[in-house]
Amino acid sequence: MAASGGTTRRFLLLQGPHGPFFASLGAMLRQAGACCWRVGFNAGDSVFWPDRTSYIGFRGRPDDWPARLAGILLEHAITDIVLYGDTRPVHAEAVAQARAKGITVHVFEEGYLRPHWVTYERGGSNGHSRLMELSVAQMRAALAGADMDLPDAPARWGDMRQHVFWGAAYHALVLLANRNYRNFRSHRAIPVRREFGLYLQRLLLMPAHAMDRILATGRIRRGGFPYHLVLLQLEHDSSFQMHGPFATMTEFLDLCVRGFAQGAPAHHHLVFKAHPLEDGRVPVRREIRRLAREHGIAERVHFVRGGKLAALLDHARSAVTVNSTAGQQALWRGLPLKVFGDAVYAKPEFVSARPLPDFFRTPNRPDSRAYRDFRHYLLETSQVTGGFYSARGRRQLLRQVVDMMLATQDPYDALQSGNAAPRQQLRAVS
């Protein structure tokens, strides 16, 4: 493990969130006395890292990456690698080499407690997180000396428009200015041109989608029926693909509709809540309608496009997901929750083990006291106030996370040893 002083640390940043966050992070690490380099894989990475003296462009083929990475680590005597998500191929290779060489891996992800927090861990996130191996009893023991007040669960994304904007800008750069990176291959299954088109379409259709969402939510509120909520994710999201049991979103949709038709009381309804960034690359609404008709429950199945989750959760009977972080908002409200994939919150105290038809028939509630302790543990460790995409969110995040990165211990060990960093009180991110 590298020493805690910034002057001894040599950071290599790989791919980060869309937008300027990694550049701001690198600048503050340098102010702290550390050395920083950034590897860029396309024009988007290049533009969002303005310091040319520390920029390393990788223009080779994917097969060239392992050898090139090994050379960079040796040439610059790298002590720390920083990345956003640990499953895309270039990052998975970096994690493997770092482990072999004793290099610290800093992983950023969207917050496990969204929207006003970011996840910062070492070694891995989501299904690769240390949280997967920790029991609630171990977390309670680590919290023995903590006295932080818990803020309420946020009800909205703080910087969705900025998220979509930076995503569109990034993909526009890759599409239009990538001539120096002709060997670049996206980790997504669709071409960059299609990805850019989807981001642009999403921006242009936001008003229409908002109206569609208002109408759908109004029908559910006025319906007066009990309903169960399915929290959808993006099919191309790493949590769904790498840490879930389904090859396609349609497989999950079919399981939910089938289980509901078999087990739910005849007067109950099923509501599918789309991910806020759902962009139409998978025809989710069409598939839901088709499956509902096949199972004879078309009048009892609803689809809501994105938007705020709280209004739907507040009146739901239960929630179902693969492993969405939104499951934690259901648990915070004491709702029964069924999870199918690996998730940091998929502890036996919280999630149901019943088969899906039985779960819809008689949902069993979580241990809310145990969940409050789990959430408290997250807020004392890996959840950092702020966001990647808005200027205010980045400022809040940088106030804490650089010190956490320079610390000798990772957030979990720091809490266990009594050396956890002071945490900011929650403020809205806009």
N, C-alpha and C positions, 0 to 999 in steps of 0.2 A: 504494500500500500504506500502510495506516495505521501510525503509529509504534508502537513496542513498549510505551510507557508506558500503564498502565491508565487514567490520568486523561484521556487524549485519545480513548478508545475509547467508542463508543456502539453497543451490541449490540441486535439485534432477534432474539428467539427465536421460531420458528414451532412446528410440531408436533414433539413429542419422543417418546421411548419412554413407554409406559404407566407411570404411577407418578410418584414425586416427584423423579426425577433432574434435570429441567430447573429446578425450583425451587431445588434445592441448588446447581446450577451458577450460576444467576443470582445467588444470595446471595453466593457466593464471588467472582464477578466484581465485584460491587459493593464487597465488602471490599477488592478490589485497586485500587479507585478508578475503575472503569468505570461507565458508565450502562447500564441494561438495561431493555428493555421486552419484553413477551410478547404476541403475537397469539394469541387463542383463537378456535376455530371451533365449539366446542360446550361443553356443561356439563362434560364430562370435562376439557378443557383448563383451564376456569375454576377448578374445584375444586383441581386440582393446581398452581395458581399462586396462593398465598395473598396476595401483595402486591397489593392493589387499586389502589394509586397508579400501578403500572407495567403494569397489565393493559389490553389493547386488545381488546375484543370485536368480532369481525367477524360481523355478522348479515345481511349481504347475500346475494345470489344468486351462484353461481359466476362469472357473467359480470361481476359488479361487482368482483371481486378485483383484476384488474390495475390499475385506476384507484385503488382504495383503497390498495393496496400502494405505488404511486408516491407517493401523498399522505403516507403514514406515513414513507417513506424521506426525503422532503423536510422534513416538519414536524419530525422528530426528528434530522435530520442524521446518519443512520445510517452508521456506518463498517463494521459487521460484521453478517452474517446467520448465524444458527445454526439448523440443522435436522437432523432424523433421517431419513436417506434422501433422495435427490434426484430421485425419479421421480414421486411423487404430484403431481397437477396443480398444487396451490397452491405446492409447492416448486419444480417445474420453472419456473413463472412467476417465482418469486423469484430463482432462479439466473440466468435470462435477464436480468432487470432489473439484478441486481447486476453482472453482467459488463459491461453497457452503461454502468454508472455508476462502475465501478472499485471496487466494494464487495467486501470479502473475504467469501467464503462458507466457513463451517466446517461440515463434514458428519460426523455421527456415524452409525455403523452397527454391527451385531453384528460381533464380531471375525472377521477373516479366519482367525485361529487361535483357534478356540473351544475351551473355554468360558471360559477365565480371562483373556481379553483383549477389549478393545473397539477398534473401528477409529475413528481420528480422521484425517481428511484435509481438504484444502482444495480447493474447486472441484467435486469430484464423487467418487463412490465406485463400487465394483463396475465395471461396464463403462465408467463415466465417469472412473475413477481414472487418475491419472498413471502408475500401475504398468502400465497396458496398453501404454504406449509405451516402457517401459524394458526393455532387454535384460539378461540375466544378466551379460554382460560389464560393462555400465555399473554394475550393482549391486556387482559385485566391486571395481571401481575405487573406488567410494564407501566400501566397507568396509575399505579398506587400513589405516586407522588405528584400527579398532574391535577390541576384544578381549573382548567380552562372552561369557560362557559361556552356552550354549544349554540351557534347561530341556527336559525330556522333553515330548512331546505329551500334553496332558490327555486323559483317557479318559471324562470325563463333563461334563455341564452343571452349573455350580455353583449356579444359582438358578432351576431350571425351575419349581418350585412357586410361587415368588414371581412369576415371569413370568406364569404362568397366572392367579394371584390378581389382580395389578394389571390384567391384560387384562380379566378379568371385572368388576372394579370400575369400570373406565373405561367399558365398554360399558353397564353398568347405569346409570351417570349419564347417558349419552347417551340411553338408552332412556326413563328415568323422569323426568329433570329438564331436558329440553332445550327447554322452552317458549320461552325467550328466543332460541333459535337455530333457528327453524322452517325457515329456508332451507338448513340444513346438509345437505350430501350427502357421504356417505362415499366415499373413493376405492376401497372394495371394491365388488365386483359384487353382493353380497347385502345385504339390509336390515339395519340395526343390530339389530333385534329378533332376527333369525336369528343374527347374530354373537354377541350376548350369550348366546343359548341354547346355542350351540356351546361357548363358554367355560365356562358353568356345567356342561354335560354332561361336558366334559373333566375338570373338577374332581371331579365325583361318581363318574366311572367310572375314576379313576386306579387304585384297587386291582384292579378287574377286568382292566384293560388290563395291569397289571403281571403278573398271573397268566398271561394269554394270552401275553405276551412270554416269560416263563420257560419255558412249555411249548414254544413254537415254537423258542426257542434251544436247548433241551435236545434236541429231535428232530434239529436240524442237527448238534449236537456228537456225538450218539450215532450218527449216520448213517455216519460214516467215509468220506464221499464228497468228492472235490474240488468246490469251489463258487466261483462268481463272484458278486460283490456289487454290486447296483444301489443307489446312494445317492439316495433320493428327496427331493424338495423339496415345498414347498407350491405348489399350482397358482396361488394368488393372490399368491405372493411376487414382489416386483418383479424379482429376479434371473431368475426363471423367465420372467416375462412380457415384461420389457423387454430382457433380455440373452440370451435363448435363442431357438431357431428353431421352437419348438412352440407352437401355439395352445392346445392342451389337454394335460393330463397323459396322457390316453389315447393320444395320438399317440406320446408318448415310450415308454409301456409297450409299445405294439405293436411299435415299432422294436426294443426290447430283446428281447422274447420271440421275434420273428421272426429276429433276428440270431443269437440263441442256438440256436434250433432248426436254423438253416442251418449254423452253423459249429462249435459246441462238440462235443467228443468225447462219445460216447453215455453215458459213465459220469459225466459232470460234471453238477452241479446249478446252479440259478440262484436266488439269494436276494435278495428285494426288502426293503430296510430303510427303513421309513417315517420321515418327519421326526418329531422329538420332539413337535412341536405339531400334528401331523395330527389334524383334528377331525371328519372324516367328511363334510365338505361335498362332497367328490369321492369316489365309491365305489371307492377304489383297490383294496382287496382283491378286491372282486367283479370288477372289470375284469381284474385279473391272473389270476384263476381262469378267466374266460371265454377270455381270449387263450391261456392255457396249454392248455386243452382243444382249442381250434381248431387249434393247432399240434401236437397229439399229444404234449405233454410235461408233462401235468398232474402226474405223479408226481415230476417233477424240478424243480418250481418251488415256492418257499416264500415266505412273507410274515412279516416280523417287525415288530411294532408298536413304534416308538420305542425307548427304552431306550439303554443304553450301546453304543457302537459298537466299542470296542476288542476285545471278546471275539470279535466276528465278523470284524473286520479281521485279527486275528492269524493266522487260519487260511485266509483267502481266497486265491484264485489271482490275482484281478484285481478291479478296481472300475470301474464305469461311472456317470456322472452327467451332468446337463445342465451345471450350473456350481456345485454345492453347495460351501460352504466345507469340508465334510467330506472332499472330495477331497484336502485337504492332509494329513489323517491317513493316508490311503492312501499318499501320496507319502513321508511321513515314515518309513513302514515299508518303502519300496522296492517297493511294489506297482505293477504295470502299471496305467495309468489312461487311460480313454477319456472325453473331454469333448466335448460338443456345442454348448455356448453360450460366450459371452464370460465369461472369468474371469481374475482377476488372476494366477493361477498357470498359466494355459494357455500356457506357454512350450514351444517345440519340444523343449527338453531334457527335459521332464517328461512330456508327454502323447503318446499314440499317434496317429499319422495313418492307421493302417490302417483299412479298412472293418470294420464291427462283426463280421460273421461271421469274418473273418480274425483279428481281435483275440481273439475267444473261442477260436479254434482254437489260435493261438500268440501269446499276449500278449507284448509287448516291454516290458522293464523301463525305468524312468526312470533318468536320470543322477543318482544319489543325492548325489553331491558337489555338483553344480550346485544341487540342491534345498536342501541344507543352507545354501548361500550365500544363496539366495533367502529362506529362512526367517529366517536371521540378519538380512538386510536389513529384513524386516518388523518384527522385534523391536526393531531400532534406530530405527525410523521411526514407522510408523502404528499399531502395535499397542501399546495402553496397558493395563497390568495393572488389572483390576477388572471391574465389571459394572454394568448399569443397574438391576437389580431388587432385589437384596438390600442391606441397610444396609451390610454390610461391603464388598460390592463397590463401592458408590457411594463409600465413604470412600477406598478404594484408588485409584479412578479420579480423584477430585478432587484427590488429592495431587499428581498429575502433569499432568493435562490442562489446567488453567487456565493454568499457566505456558506450556504449548505454544501455547495460543490467543493469549496476549498477546505471544508472540515475534514478531519481525519476519518471520522465515522460516518456511515450512511445514516439516514434518518431513523431507521428502526433500531440500530445499535445505540445511537445517540440517546434515544428516549430510555432504552433499557439501562444505560449507564448513568442517567441523570444529566446528560450534557446536551439535551435537545435545545435547538435555537428558539428564542422567543418568537411567538407567532402573532401576526397582525390580526386585529379584529376585522370581521367581514365588512367590506364596503361595496356598494353596487359598482359593477364594471360596465362602462358604457363607451 
